Amino acid sequence: MYFGHDTGIAHSIFKLNGFEMELHANIRYTAHRLLCEEELDMIFEYGLSAAREDFYNITRQVREAVAKSAVKDGIAVIFCPHTTAGITINENADPDVTRDLLIGLNKVSPNNPEYRHVEENSPAHLKASLTGSGVTVIIDGGRLVLGTWQGIYFCEFDPPRTRKFFVKVIGV
Protein backbone atom coordinates (compact mmCIF):
# COMPACT_ATOMS: atom_id res chain seq x y z
CA MET A 1 0.00 0.00 0.00
CA TYR A 2 1.24 3.50 -0.73
CA PHE A 3 -0.15 6.95 0.04
CA GLY A 4 0.20 9.97 -2.23
CA HIS A 5 0.12 13.64 -1.28
CA ASP A 6 -2.73 16.15 -1.74
CA THR A 7 -4.01 14.77 -5.03
CA GLY A 8 -2.38 11.38 -4.46
CA ILE A 9 -4.16 8.08 -4.22
CA ALA A 10 -3.98 5.48 -1.46
CA HIS A 11 -3.92 2.10 -3.16
CA SER A 12 -4.54 -1.41 -1.90
CA ILE A 13 -5.62 -4.72 -3.41
CA PHE A 14 -7.20 -7.35 -1.19
CA LYS A 15 -9.46 -10.40 -1.39
CA LEU A 16 -12.85 -10.73 0.25
CA ASN A 17 -15.09 -13.75 -0.23
CA GLY A 18 -13.04 -14.77 -3.26
CA PHE A 19 -13.39 -11.39 -4.99
CA GLU A 20 -10.32 -9.31 -5.62
CA MET A 21 -11.01 -5.71 -4.66
CA GLU A 22 -9.06 -2.54 -5.16
CA LEU A 23 -9.39 0.41 -2.80
CA HIS A 24 -8.45 3.95 -3.80
CA ALA A 25 -8.77 7.16 -1.78
CA ASN A 26 -8.30 10.32 -3.82
CA ILE A 27 -7.69 12.87 -1.08
CA ARG A 28 -8.80 15.94 -2.98
CA TYR A 29 -12.16 14.81 -4.40
CA THR A 30 -12.82 11.27 -3.27
CA ALA A 31 -13.15 9.86 0.20
CA HIS A 32 -12.84 6.34 -1.18
CA ARG A 33 -13.25 4.32 -4.32
CA LEU A 34 -14.09 0.63 -4.30
CA LEU A 35 -13.76 -1.53 -7.38
CA CYS A 36 -15.15 -5.05 -7.24
CA GLU A 37 -15.12 -6.82 -10.60
CA GLU A 38 -17.72 -4.80 -12.60
CA GLU A 39 -19.10 -2.75 -9.71
CA LEU A 40 -17.85 0.75 -9.00
CA ASP A 41 -18.48 2.65 -5.78
CA MET A 42 -17.10 6.15 -5.09
CA ILE A 43 -17.80 8.85 -2.51
CA PHE A 44 -17.13 12.53 -3.23
CA GLU A 45 -17.19 15.24 -0.55
CA TYR A 46 -18.02 18.86 -1.37
CA GLY A 47 -17.94 21.97 0.79
CA LEU A 48 -20.45 24.80 0.73
CA SER A 49 -20.55 28.20 2.44
CA ALA A 50 -24.16 29.08 3.19
CA ALA A 51 -24.51 32.76 4.02
CA ARG A 52 -28.32 32.80 4.24
CA GLU A 53 -31.33 30.53 4.40
CA ASP A 54 -31.66 29.38 0.82
CA PHE A 55 -31.76 26.53 -1.67
CA TYR A 56 -28.28 26.18 -3.23
CA ASN A 57 -28.20 24.45 -6.63
CA ILE A 58 -25.62 21.63 -6.44
CA THR A 59 -26.57 19.86 -9.69
CA ARG A 60 -23.24 20.85 -11.29
CA GLN A 61 -21.22 19.25 -8.48
CA VAL A 62 -23.27 16.05 -8.66
CA ARG A 63 -22.76 15.87 -12.44
CA GLU A 64 -19.03 16.45 -11.85
CA ALA A 65 -18.91 13.53 -9.40
CA VAL A 66 -20.66 11.24 -11.89
CA ALA A 67 -18.25 12.28 -14.66
CA LYS A 68 -15.18 11.71 -12.46
CA SER A 69 -16.47 8.30 -11.39
CA ALA A 70 -16.74 7.10 -15.01
CA VAL A 71 -19.91 5.21 -14.03
CA LYS A 72 -22.14 4.69 -17.05
CA ASP A 73 -25.13 3.04 -15.37
CA GLY A 74 -26.10 3.10 -11.71
CA ILE A 75 -27.23 5.60 -9.09
CA ALA A 76 -25.97 8.71 -7.34
CA VAL A 77 -26.90 9.19 -3.70
CA ILE A 78 -26.61 12.77 -2.51
CA PHE A 79 -26.44 13.07 1.29
CA CYS A 80 -26.33 15.95 3.79
CA PRO A 81 -24.79 15.07 7.20
CA HIS A 82 -26.34 18.06 9.00
CA THR A 83 -29.48 18.26 11.17
CA THR A 84 -30.48 21.79 10.12
CA ALA A 85 -30.00 21.41 6.37
CA GLY A 86 -31.32 19.04 3.73
CA ILE A 87 -31.21 17.89 0.11
CA THR A 88 -34.10 18.01 -2.33
CA ILE A 89 -34.92 17.90 -6.04
CA ASN A 90 -37.12 20.63 -7.47
CA GLU A 91 -37.51 23.06 -10.35
CA ASN A 92 -34.35 24.92 -11.34
CA ALA A 93 -35.69 27.07 -14.19
CA ASP A 94 -37.55 29.70 -12.15
CA PRO A 95 -35.82 31.07 -9.01
CA ASP A 96 -39.23 32.05 -7.62
CA VAL A 97 -39.93 28.36 -6.98
CA THR A 98 -37.21 28.04 -4.34
CA ARG A 99 -38.26 31.38 -2.82
CA ASP A 100 -41.85 30.11 -2.65
CA LEU A 101 -40.66 26.87 -1.04
CA LEU A 102 -38.88 28.86 1.68
CA ILE A 103 -42.00 30.98 2.26
CA GLY A 104 -44.08 27.82 2.59
CA LEU A 105 -41.60 26.08 4.90
CA ASN A 106 -41.40 29.19 7.10
CA LYS A 107 -45.21 29.17 7.39
CA VAL A 108 -45.26 25.45 8.22
CA SER A 109 -42.40 25.80 10.71
CA PRO A 110 -42.42 29.25 12.35
CA ASN A 111 -40.47 30.01 15.50
CA ASN A 112 -42.58 29.05 18.49
CA PRO A 113 -41.99 30.15 22.09
CA GLU A 114 -42.98 26.64 23.22
CA TYR A 115 -39.87 25.14 21.61
CA ARG A 116 -37.36 24.10 24.27
CA HIS A 117 -34.21 23.49 22.21
CA VAL A 118 -31.54 25.71 23.75
CA GLU A 119 -30.00 26.75 20.39
CA GLU A 120 -33.35 28.25 19.38
CA ASN A 121 -33.14 26.74 15.89
CA SER A 122 -35.98 24.22 16.16
CA PRO A 123 -37.63 25.56 12.98
CA ALA A 124 -34.43 24.68 11.07
CA HIS A 125 -34.54 21.14 12.45
CA LEU A 126 -38.20 20.81 11.42
CA LYS A 127 -37.52 22.10 7.89
CA ALA A 128 -34.57 19.73 7.52
CA SER A 129 -36.78 16.82 8.57
CA LEU A 130 -39.43 17.86 6.03
CA THR A 131 -36.98 18.13 3.12
CA GLY A 132 -34.94 15.06 4.06
CA SER A 133 -31.23 14.44 4.29
CA GLY A 134 -30.71 12.93 0.85
CA VAL A 135 -31.95 11.96 -2.59
CA THR A 136 -31.12 9.22 -5.08
CA VAL A 137 -30.82 9.87 -8.83
CA ILE A 138 -30.53 7.27 -11.60
CA ILE A 139 -27.44 7.36 -13.84
CA ASP A 140 -28.02 6.18 -17.42
CA GLY A 141 -25.35 6.39 -20.09
CA GLY A 142 -23.09 8.37 -17.75
CA ARG A 143 -25.71 11.08 -17.20
CA LEU A 144 -28.08 11.93 -14.36
CA VAL A 145 -31.69 11.12 -15.14
CA LEU A 146 -33.46 14.33 -14.13
CA GLY A 147 -36.59 15.94 -15.52
CA THR A 148 -36.23 18.87 -17.90
CA TRP A 149 -36.71 21.46 -15.16
CA GLN A 150 -35.26 19.55 -12.21
CA GLY A 151 -32.20 20.50 -10.19
CA ILE A 152 -30.63 19.14 -7.02
CA TYR A 153 -30.56 21.54 -4.09
CA PHE A 154 -28.72 21.83 -0.79
CA CYS A 155 -31.25 23.42 1.58
CA GLU A 156 -29.76 25.66 4.28
CA PHE A 157 -32.08 26.44 7.18
CA ASP A 158 -29.69 27.67 9.92
CA PRO A 159 -27.21 30.13 8.39
CA PRO A 160 -24.52 31.26 8.26
CA ARG A 161 -22.74 27.92 8.14
CA THR A 162 -19.91 26.11 6.42
CA ARG A 163 -21.44 22.85 5.26
CA LYS A 164 -20.58 19.73 3.35
CA PHE A 165 -22.46 17.17 1.34
CA PHE A 166 -21.54 13.81 -0.13
CA VAL A 167 -22.19 12.23 -3.49
CA LYS A 168 -21.94 8.45 -3.57
CA VAL A 169 -21.82 7.08 -7.09
CA ILE A 170 -22.63 3.39 -7.45
CA GLY A 171 -22.34 1.67 -10.80
CA VAL A 172 -22.94 -1.80 -12.12
N, C-alpha and C positions, 0 to 999 in steps of 0.2 A: 504494500500500500504506500502511496506517496501523496503528499499534500502540496498544492501549488499556493501561490500568493495572490491576493486580491481577486484576479479573474481566473485563478488556477482551479484545478479540478482535483478533488480527492477521488481516488480510484481503487476499487477492490473487486475481485471476482471470488465468489464463494458458491457452494452448493447447498441447496435446501430441498429436501424431498426429491432428490434426483435431478432437479433443475439447476442448471448453471445460471447464476444471476450476476449482474454487474451493477455496482453502486457508484454513482457519480454525485458529487456535491459541488455545483458551480457557485462559488461564494457570492458573486455579485448579483446574479439574477435567480439562482435556483437553490432552494434549501436542500433538495435531494432529487436524484433521478434514479429510477429503478427499471432495469431492463430484464425481462424474463421471457425468453424465446421471442414471441411476437407481440407481447404486451409491453406497453410503454407507460410509465407513471412518473410525472414530474410535478414538483411544487415550486411556484414562483411567489416571492414576497414583494409587495409594493408598498411604498410609503405615501402618505397623503397629509398635507397641512390643511386643516379645515378651520377657516377663520370665522365662519358664521354657520348658523343652521341652514342647511341646504342639501340638495341632491347633486352630487358630483358625478359627472358622466365618466365612467371608467371603462367603457367599451373598447377604447383604443388599447389600453393596457392588457385587457383580456385577449384581444386579437393578437397582440404582440406575444403573449405567453404561448398561445396556440401555434403561432408561426415558429417560435424558437423551439418548441417541443418536437416539431416535424410530425406530429400526429395527424393522420389523414382522416381517420374515423374513430369516434369515441365520444367522450363527454368532457366538459370543463365545469368544475365545481368552484364557485366563487364564494369565499367565506370571510366574514368579518369577526375577529376575535374580541369584540368590544360589547359591553352591555348597554351602552347608550348610543349606539350607531347600528345601522343595518345595511342590507343589500337588497335591491329590488330590480325588477325589469319593468320599464314603462316607456311611454312615448318619448322620443328624443327629437322630434321635429319642431315642436312648439314649446318654448320655454315656459309658457303660461301653465302648462300641465303640471310641471313640478312645483310651481308656485301655488297652484290650486291644491295640490296634494298636501303641501305644508299647511295651508290654511285649514283644510279639512282635519288633518292630524292634530293641529292645535285646538280645534273645536272639540274633538273627541277626547283629547287629553290635556285639558287646561291645568294650570297650577291650582292646587287645592290645599287650603290650610289644614285639612285633616291628614294629609300625608305626613308620615313620621320619619321618613328617611332623612338622616342628618345632613346629607350633601344638598338637599333641596332640589334634586334633579329627577324626582320621580316621573314627571311627564316624559323626560327623555327615555327612561327605562320602559315606560308604557309604549311609546312610539316605536322603539327598537323591537319590542316584542310583537307589535302589530306588523311591522315590515318584515321581520325575520332576519336571521343572521347569515343567510346564504341562498344562492340559487344554483341550479344546474342547467347547462345549455348543451345541446347536442352539437357535435362536430361532424360534418359530412364533407368529404373531399378537401379537408384541411381548413374549412371555413366554419365559423359559428352559424348555427341555424337560428336566426332571429327574424321576426317579422319586419316588414318594410320600415315601419316607424319605431321599432323597438331599440332601446338602449339599455345598458346595464349601469345602475347607479349605486354609489356609496352614499348612504343617507346619514348625515351628521345631525344629531339632535342635542348635543351638549358641548357647543363650541366655547372658546377656541381650543382645539386639540391637535396634536400630532398623532395620526392614526396609521394603521397598516391594514392590508387585506391580502388574502392569499388566493392564488389561482392554482388549482390542482387539475392537471390535464391527464386524462386516462385514455389510452388508446388500445385498440385491439386489432 
